[in-house]
Amino acid sequence: GGITRKTKHPSGGDYRGGPQMVEISRDGKRVYWTNSLYSTWDDQFYTGGIPAAMVKAEVGENGGITLDKDFYVEFPEGYRSHQIRLEGGDCSTDSFCYPSV
């Protein structure tokens, strides 16, 4: 995606903008990120608009990451994606949302 290349996600989804809210899974094997910081800033920097999305990369055993081509969460038009909260508490910031994890 990004600002300059505007490359589509491997799933075909239109991921534009840059990674904003990045979360690492509790076991360190997945990295999730969204492409919206704040709507007013998004509108200023991405004047053509950015479709809100969340993507995931798998972390290799010896380092490096590989984009998960099957994980592309697209939000409805008019919505923005910001902080990541995954049911079940996959990310460290989810711990206070799901005390049973």
Phi and psi in degrees as GROMACS dihedral restraints (atoms count N, CA, C in turn):
[ dihedral_restraints ]
;  ai    aj    ak    al  type     phi  dphi    fc
    3     4     5     6     1    76.7    20    10
    4     5     6     7     1  -177.3    20    10
    6     7     8     9     1   -87.9    20    10
    7     8     9    10     1   -37.7    20    10
    9    10    11    12     1   -98.7    20    10
   10    11    12    13     1   -43.2    20    10
   12    13    14    15     1   -79.3    20    10
   13    14    15    16     1   -33.3    20    10
   15    16    17    18     1    54.4    20    10
   16    17    18    19     1    40.3    20    10
   18    19    20    21     1   -77.6    20    10
   19    20    21    22     1   136.0    20    10
   21    22    23    24     1   -71.6    20    10
   22    23    24    25     1   154.0    20    10
   24    25    26    27     1   -64.6    20    10
   25    26    27    28     1   150.3    20    10
   27    28    29    30     1   -54.6    20    10
   28    29    30    31     1   -23.3    20    10
   30    31    32    33     1   -77.2    20    10
   31    32    33    34     1    -9.6    20    10
   33    34    35    36     1   100.5    20    10
   34    35    36    37     1    -7.4    20    10
   36    37    38    39     1   -68.4    20    10
   37    38    39    40     1   150.5    20    10
   39    40    41    42     1   -91.4    20    10
   40    41    42    43     1    87.6    20    10
   42    43    44    45     1   -94.5    20    10
   43    44    45    46     1   111.2    20    10
   45    46    47    48     1  -120.3    20    10
   46    47    48    49     1   167.7    20    10
   48    49    50    51     1    87.4    20    10
   49    50    51    52     1  -173.1    20    10
   51    52    53    54     1  -116.4    20    10
   52    53    54    55     1   167.4    20    10
   54    55    56    57     1   -65.8    20    10
   55    56    57    58     1   130.5    20    10
   57    58    59    60     1  -113.3    20    10
   58    59    60    61     1   -66.6    20    10
   60    61    62    63     1  -101.5    20    10
   61    62    63    64     1   107.3    20    10
   63    64    65    66     1  -106.4    20    10
   64    65    66    67     1   132.7    20    10
   66    67    68    69     1  -132.0    20    10
   67    68    69    70     1   142.3    20    10
   69    70    71    72     1  -107.4    20    10
   70    71    72    73     1   138.1    20    10
   72    73    74    75     1   -63.7    20    10
   73    74    75    76     1   159.7    20    10
   75    76    77    78     1   -60.2    20    10
   76    77    78    79     1   -32.3    20    10
   78    79    80    81     1   -90.7    20    10
   79    80    81    82     1     0.8    20    10
   81    82    83    84     1    75.2    20    10
   82    83    84    85     1    13.9    20    10
   84    85    86    87     1  -100.8    20    10
   85    86    87    88     1    -8.0    20    10
   87    88    89    90     1  -138.0    20    10
   88    89    90    91     1   146.0    20    10
   90    91    92    93     1  -124.9    20    10
   91    92    93    94     1   126.3    20    10
   93    94    95    96     1  -112.8    20    10
   94    95    96    97     1   146.3    20    10
   96    97    98    99     1  -153.1    20    10
   97    98    99   100     1   156.6    20    10
   99   100   101   102     1  -116.1    20    10
  100   101   102   103     1   175.7    20    10
  102   103   104   105     1  -119.8    20    10
  103   104   105   106     1    19.9    20    10
  105   106   107   108     1  -127.7    20    10
  106   107   108   109     1   130.8    20    10
  108   109   110   111     1   -95.8    20    10
  109   110   111   112     1   -69.8    20    10
  111   112   113   114     1  -141.2    20    10
  112   113   114   115     1   140.2    20    10
  114   115   116   117     1   -56.4    20    10
  115   116   117   118     1   -38.4    20    10
  117   118   119   120     1   -67.3    20    10
  118   119   120   121     1   -37.7    20    10
  120   121   122   123     1   -71.3    20    10
  121   122   123   124     1   -42.7    20    10
  123   124   125   126     1   -55.6    20    10
  124   125   126   127     1   -45.6    20    10
  126   127   128   129     1   -64.5    20    10
  127   128   129   130     1   -32.3    20    10
  129   130   131   132     1   -74.5    20    10
  130   131   132   133     1   -44.8    20    10
  132   133   134   135     1   -86.7    20    10
  133   134   135   136     1   -28.2    20    10
  135   136   137   138     1  -118.2    20    10
  136   137   138   139     1    74.5    20    10
  138   139   140   141     1   -62.7    20    10
  139   140   141   142     1   -23.1    20    10
  141   142   143   144     1   -84.3    20    10
  142   143   144   145     1    -0.7    20    10
  144   145   146   147     1    86.8    20    10
  145   146   147   148     1   156.7    20    10
  147   148   149   150     1  -135.3    20    10
  148   149   150   151     1   125.8    20    10
  150   151   152   153     1   -69.7    20    10
  151   152   153   154     1   127.5    20    10
  153   154   155   156     1   -68.8    20    10
  154   155   156   157     1   133.2    20    10
  156   157   158   159     1  -153.4    20    10
  157   158   159   160     1   159.1    20    10
  159   160   161   162     1  -128.6    20    10
  160   161   162   163     1   138.0    20    10
  162   163   164   165     1  -130.9    20    10
  163   164   165   166     1   171.1    20    10
  165   166   167   168     1  -140.4    20    10
  166   167   168   169     1   146.2    20    10
  168   169   170   171     1  -125.1    20    10
  169   170   171   172     1   146.8    20    10
  171   172   173   174     1   -93.3    20    10
  172   173   174   175     1   138.1    20    10
  174   175   176   177     1   -93.0    20    10
  175   176   177   178     1   128.6    20    10
  177   178   179   180     1   -73.2    20    10
  178   179   180   181     1   154.1    20    10
  180   181   182   183     1   -61.8    20    10
  181   182   183   184     1   -31.2    20    10
  183   184   185   186     1  -107.6    20    10
  184   185   186   187     1    23.3    20    10
  186   187   188   189     1   100.9    20    10
  187   188   189   190     1   176.3    20    10
  189   190   191   192     1    78.3    20    10
  190   191   192   193     1   162.1    20    10
  192   193   194   195     1  -133.1    20    10
  193   194   195   196     1   151.3    20    10
  195   196   197   198     1  -126.5    20    10
  196   197   198   199     1   124.8    20    10
  198   199   200   201     1   -62.3    20    10
  199   200   201   202     1   129.7    20    10
  201   202   203   204     1   -78.0    20    10
  202   203   204   205     1   109.0    20    10
  204   205   206   207     1   -69.2    20    10
  205   206   207   208     1   -17.1    20    10
  207   208   209   210     1   -98.4    20    10
  208   209   210   211     1    -5.7    20    10
  210   211   212   213     1  -106.6    20    10
  211   212   213   214     1   101.5    20    10
  213   214   215   216     1  -145.7    20    10
  214   215   216   217     1   108.8    20    10
  216   217   218   219     1  -101.5    20    10
  217   218   219   220     1   115.7    20    10
  219   220   221   222     1  -103.6    20    10
  220   221   222   223     1   132.6    20    10
  222   223   224   225     1   -95.0    20    10
  223   224   225   226     1   153.1    20    10
  225   226   227   228     1   -60.0    20    10
  226   227   228   229     1   151.6    20    10
  228   229   230   231     1   -56.2    20    10
  229   230   231   232     1   137.6    20    10
  231   232   233   234     1    93.4    20    10
  232   233   234   235     1   -12.8    20    10
  234   235   236   237     1  -101.1    20    10
  235   236   237   238     1   155.8    20    10
  237   238   239   240     1  -123.6    20    10
  238   239   240   241     1   150.3    20    10
  240   241   242   243     1  -105.2    20    10
  241   242   243   244     1   135.5    20    10
  243   244   245   246     1  -132.4    20    10
  244   245   246   247     1  -103.8    20    10
  246   247   248   249     1   -72.9    20    10
  247   248   249   250     1   143.9    20    10
  249   250   251   252     1   -94.8    20    10
  250   251   252   253     1   125.2    20    10
  252   253   254   255     1  -132.3    20    10
  253   254   255   256     1   108.0    20    10
  255   256   257   258     1  -105.3    20    10
  256   257   258   259     1   129.4    20    10
  258   259   260   261     1   -57.1    20    10
  259   260   261   262     1   133.8    20    10
  261   262   263   264     1    97.8    20    10
  262   263   264   265     1    -9.8    20    10
  264   265   266   267     1    72.8    20    10
  265   266   267   268     1    49.1    20    10
  267   268   269   270     1   -71.2    20    10
  268   269   270   271     1   -28.7    20    10
  270   271   272   273     1  -105.9    20    10
  271   272   273   274     1   156.8    20    10
  273   274   275   276     1   -60.3    20    10
  274   275   276   277     1   -34.0    20    10
  276   277   278   279     1   -74.7    20    10
  277   278   279   280     1    -9.9    20    10
  279   280   281   282     1   -78.1    20    10
  280   281   282   283     1   -14.0    20    10
  282   283   284   285     1   -59.4    20    10
  283   284   285   286     1   -35.3    20    10
  285   286   287   288     1   -79.4    20    10
  286   287   288   289     1   -16.1    20    10
  288   289   290   291     1   -84.3    20    10
  289   290   291   292     1   -29.7    20    10
  291   292   293   294     1  -127.3    20    10
  292   293   294   295     1    81.9    20    10
  294   295   296   297     1   -62.3    20    10
  295   296   297   298     1   -17.8    20    10
  297   298   299   300     1   -79.2    20    10
  298   299   300   301     1    -7.6    20    10
